[in-house]
Amino acid sequence: MTAVVELPRSTATVREVAPRRWLAFSAVITASVMDLLDSTVMNVAAPAIRADLGGSYASLQWMAAGYTMALAVLLLVGGRLGDLVGRKQALLIGVAGFTVTSFLCGLAVSPEMLIAARVAQGAFAAVMLPQGFGLARDLFEPGERAKAFGFFGPVMGLSAVIGPIVGGTLLDADLLGTGWRAIFLVNIPVGIFTFAIAAKYLPNTKPTAGRVSLDVPGLLIAGAGLVALVYPLVQGHELGWPVWSKALLVASVPLLAGFGVYQSRRRRGGVTPLVEPRLLRSRAYLSGVFFAVVFFGAMAGTFVLGMFLQVGLGYTPIHASLAMAPWAFGALIGSAVSGMTMQKYGRKLLHVGLALMAVGLTGLYAVLTLTGLDVGHWDLVVPNLIGGAGMGMVFVPLFDIILSGVRDEEVGSATGLLGSLEQVGIALGIAVIGTIFMGKVSHATPATRAAAALDGTQTALLATLAAILLAFTAGYLLPKTARVGTEH
């Protein structure tokens, strides 16, 4: 979820693309859907992948965290790349790379190969995704633009609902003996369709390289700081927290602080930074950044519940997906409600949504406590609906509220950083909350694995509730109203 900022229209006029503008826009939509599906597919596929390729539970975490980490780091420059080569060309590069790396994921013969391919997938997604909103502005006149952006919310919500179900269906169907590989190989026809439509119908946009430069040193510093932060969180527990893992965590602090200092020097030197330094001195914005990281990290709780259903209860992928569908349906409802009311209620929606998430997660904890390993999927429906509705209610207005106090000329930089940290939050959540779950399961015997998975899930739910409480408190530091004039 990202706020949309005003971007200059391209030299291609609406008149040139008007007859096929909705067909052209479908390429933007399908590109976003491919990213959404692949960012969540590990929830369903992880047990099947481990059974086939082997590897540790930490490897499973890296298959998810590697994608989000690459996306997080490179989103900082993905939008700038569109300015250098043109938004259409950047989208084509991203879609082509995403399709090829999906094929490589499907061919993986080891956990290491799959992790590497997933990292590459995330890198090309970071090139592909930032171009969508600018291309939509090139395609539509202002009167039609709101309708076009209005498709994003329902389509993304529907993808969240049916994505895990489709993934589970592909796993169970075992098409042509491909097993879990089908969830990646299905991107190939979708990617080819997206590339063909984009190449033929999207307007050509002129690069603006004379005004924009890529901050490669800044990207390397930020990337090093993020890897130093996340890598030991994923690997540390399995390796017994060696000295180097603790040293990396400590090193991440000066690296990320050095990134901020370097950005200030670039701005003083008159060179475009990745992040506008004034944002790093804004209490409201920094509070919003903290809120976003904690909130998206808390969303990893759904990853743990999906793992429990398969690892602990022996659900098939499709059964686990259907059991989790009420959470996604709830998110769709919550998103619709907050989308219609966010200008009126602003920050209050965040607190209501977090409260509903807490109620839903508390309900899940209570159900697991009362039923134990005898829990059925119908026992999970109501708490999943409530928790999902709360998540959706926070998800839609969050960026606009955080950006409320940001100057117009800084919105692009602020949005890019928030989009990047959204992915960091997800990666950190998977690393921290996932480690809690995996730490219980990895040391269990086959006879005690189900009980260990139940214990790990309940502990992870408590950690998620603590994160929600932290976000609820931080929410009072955010602006009270949503930004006026942003579009979705």
Order of alpha helices (4+ residues) and beta strands (2+ residues): alpha-alpha-alpha-alpha-alpha-alpha-alpha-alpha-alpha-alpha-alpha-alpha-alpha-alpha-alpha-alpha-alpha-alpha-alpha-alpha-alpha
